[in-house]
Amino acid sequence: MSYLLLLVPFASLIVLNLLPKRARAAALWITFGILVAETAAAFLERFVAVDWSFLAPLERVLVFNLAVDHLSGLLLLCAGIVGMAAVLVGRRTLADVADRFIFANLVLVALVGINGIAMVRDLFTLYVFVEVTAVATFILITVRHGRLAFEGAWKYIILSVVASVLMLSSVAFFLLCAGGISFEAVKTALAAPGSLTWLAMALFLCGLFVKGALVPFHGWLADAYTAAPAPVSVFMAGIVTKASGIFALIRIVSFAMGDALPGREILLVVGALTIVVGAFLALGQSNMKRMLAYSSLSQMGYIVLALGGDLRLGILAAALHFFNHAVSKSQLFVNAAAIEEQLGTLDMDKMGGIAARMPVTGATAAVATLSIAGLPPLAGFWSKLLIVLALWSAKEYAFAAIAILASLVTLAYFLSLQRRVFFGKTLPQWAEVREAGTGLLVPAVALALITIALGIGFPFALRILGVGGA
Amino acid sequence: MTLLLVVLVLAALWASMATALLRATLALALSSALLAVFMFSLGAVWAAVIELSVCAGLISVVFVSVISLTEQRPLTELLAQRKSRLRRFWPLPLLLIAVGVGLSFVHTPVQIALPLPSGDGDVRTVLWTLRQLDLFGQIMILLAGVFGVLVLFKKEAKDGD
């Protein structure tokens, strides 16, 4: 299956560009079909044993060092779900057929990058696929021109270059001190680390911190998310940043570092700082997308914090929070797209009582915000509970306390969002506003249902996601 | 070699600090050429050839071609920008030099596992057999770059209408 996950999107990309101009309107649907297939493959793979031996001739020609495990499956599932939501939003909000065509192509390029990140077993190849995803995203941000879009993309590029330098230096150092760059070689080197091995690991982690926009490398995140067109925001916030930085971090901690895990304290400190800084920055925002961007930052901090806790439980908690946050945050960006489309603004100070005019958007937004804040019985509650338990098991009581207290700040800024946007009496200027179209409601409702279902059927969800065996 | 390294760093600094695009391109080409010399002296002949032909050669040609399509900004604006940049970034070169000098005093014993792993040492084997997946990734990056050009130029034409 691993080969198909790279080659099918690549082949689709070629097919899209061979389409006659008048058929280009179908590009989004073709991309949507690929995403549906990927989601189905990642989901069904847990229940149905498929014989992939028919791919043997392909494997003799192409020698790709790939493997799919539970953790890979989780990222593939996330990429499929979030990608479908982004494509549906793109169909609704990108009016120009040419923009839609470019968007569809770049989603496929990014999908190859994300799928690669999910399955690679080598540090340099991981870097290459992180770059594939990043380059596609730089361009996605600027699909619709504008000063803010260029500024956001520019900041992302500059910080990404810094991350690339750090990661490539790390690869070079690992070649020197470990004699190889496969995860196995890195794991062996880290079992008895010397100063150069430590430096190499620290550089790679710093590179991933930049890609994941963790504090203190978070400068580009809010600008990029805010400046990007709605479907790109959904895609970036839902999966791109998480795959490039956070998933790669989970992968390295779970696979390459193993029990050795040098610098667990670094993960704890960076995670805690990111949670707190992100939460307080979110609290002070009046632009809805900007608040959601800083909220993403804070929630990614939770994932990193979990990795610093008890190893096995921490990885499980991190993986689950990764999935929950991908679903809920992309849903909130879909809600933001609906509001922007109907109201023409994202300034929360100018809104009020919107839930009365847009009940579905209001209700789904409430589900996502409460889940991210960690309220039972929604999905976010379980992953946050596991994060606290992972920290508690590792006797990191102070960090567990930070995780709990920061959840209150999360609840505070999301209640502030609800109050300013949805609650209260509808302001006169929004009296004629109508609910968003089905193109925006379908992904919002579907994602909200996933959050509710995951929360209520948590044990079953654990089995489906299969992250316990990661 | 040390002198060469100093010139390389100075050329790289020039490339990042120059206000004129053409000069920045020349500085970048110079630093790439010097890097190729370094690679050659370290025995990485193929890497040196690719660095020289692609980075110092081809990319410089592309840069110069694009710059030839642009227009010169007014001199007063350029001078104002230069002053502003100097005011904001003057500590950066000094910081770089300070870090370099500081690091030269650090003697950390490192264990280096030589010889370097490189398959059978043949660049063709490394590229086409051992690192096929990386090549595939490179193709995807190139494709993304093509879409980048399409986005920028198509839109510019539309904006100019």
Interface residues (C-beta under 8 A of the other chain):
Chain A: L6 F10 L13 L62 V63 F64 N65 L66 A98 I102 N105 L106 V109 V112 G113 G116 V120 D122 F124 T125 V128 F129 E131 V132 V135 A136 F138 I139 T142 V143 H145 L175 L176 C177 A178 G179 G180 G194 S195 L196
Chain B: T108 P109 V110 Q111 I112 A113 L114 L116 P117 T129 R131 Q132 L133 D134 F136 G137 Q138 M140 I141 L143 A144 G145 F147 G148 L150 V151 L152 K154 K155 D159
